[in-house]
Amino acid sequence: MRRIVYLGRHLMLKSKYLDKLDNGRFTTIRLGIIRPKYREVFIHSGGMVVARARIVNVLYKRVSELTDEDAVIDGFISRDSLIDELRKIYGDVSSNDWVTILMLEVTDRIGRRDDGSVGLGPIDIARLALRYNVPMSEEERKILQELINEGSIRKAAIKLFGSFRGRVVIRRVIRRALKHLISMGVITDY
């Protein structure tokens, strides 16, 4: 089977594997050929964003080429236990199937910090708010989309309001979006 999947900015991780994040670097082995579109991804688990990570390496192997070392690095006791888990997740897995080994480095654990902030920047919050359909007006959605398009609050303010003074409005929308993301459980405390 040569299943090709393009990975966007969001990577799902089963909650039983969350302890992998504690190591700072971890791998996840997925069935098929995974082609990342971005180097930075959000890690989702249990319906929440739990971390941001950078993809530092991508390897492709056939199932038959997996080793005990691959399995141990991914948190399994043996190659056989890894393949058993792949079968539980994906169903039929043959020795000829391709797998992708993604090595990731956690750059931020996401949750509230002591100062009340979260480990996300304004653009990250805007992306999550739009992805999770946070309740807001059409005008607020346009503001968040423009922030993503422009890549900075200042540039978005100039484009939307003709002056960098519009930053106040954009920051207010971001704060509201963040409150909704927290109340919806998309971002959680640790």
BELJORA-V847229 format. One record per pair of residues at least 12 apart in sequence whose ideal C-beta (glycine too) atoms are under 7 Angstrom apart, sorted by the first residue. I is the first residue (numbers start at 1). J is the second residue. If there is no record, write none. Layout:
# BELJORA-V847229
<<I J> <I J>>
This chain:
# BELJORA-V847229
<<1 97> <2 33> <2 98> <3 31> <3 32> <3 33> <4 32> <4 33> <4 35> <5 32> <5 34> <6 35> <6 37> <7 34> <7 35> <7 36> <7 37> <8 37> <8 38> <9 38> <9 41> <9 42> <9 127> <10 41> <10 42> <10 44> <11 41> <11 43> <11 44> <12 44> <13 28> <13 43> <13 44> <13 45> <14 45> <15 45> <15 46> <17 75> <18 45> <18 50> <20 75> <21 43> <21 50> <21 51> <21 106> <21 109> <24 105> <24 106> <25 103> <25 104> <25 105> <26 104> <27 73> <27 74> <27 101> <27 102> <27 103> <28 74> <28 102> <29 70> <29 74> <29 82> <29 99> <29 101> <30 99> <30 100> <30 102> <31 86> <31 90> <31 93> <31 97> <31 99> <32 98> <32 100> <33 60> <33 98> <33 100> <34 100> <34 102> <36 55> <36 58> <39 54> <39 55> <40 52> <40 54> <41 53> <41 55> <47 185> <48 185> <48 186> <48 187> <48 188> <49 110> <49 128> <49 186> <49 187> <50 110> <51 106> <51 108> <51 109> <51 110> <52 107> <52 108> <52 110> <52 119> <53 104> <53 105> <53 106> <53 107> <54 104> <54 105> <54 107> <55 102> <55 104> <56 103> <56 104> <56 105> <57 103> <58 100> <58 102> <59 101> <60 98> <60 100> <61 99> <61 101> <62 95> <62 96> <62 97> <62 98> <63 83> <63 93> <63 94> <63 95> <63 97> <63 99> <64 95> <64 96> <66 79> <66 82> <66 99> <67 79> <70 101> <109 190> <110 187> <111 187> <111 188> <111 189> <111 190> <112 189> <118 178> <118 187> <122 147> <122 153> <122 174> <123 147> <123 148> <123 151> <125 174> <125 177> <125 178> <125 181> <126 144> <126 147> <126 148> <126 174> <126 177> <127 148> <128 181> <128 186> <129 144> <129 177> <129 180> <129 181> <130 144> <130 145> <132 181> <132 184> <132 186> <134 177> <134 180> <134 181> <135 180> <136 176> <136 177> <140 173> <143 160> <143 170> <143 173> <144 173> <144 177> <146 159> <146 160> <147 170> <153 167> <153 170> <153 171> <154 167> <156 170> <157 170>>
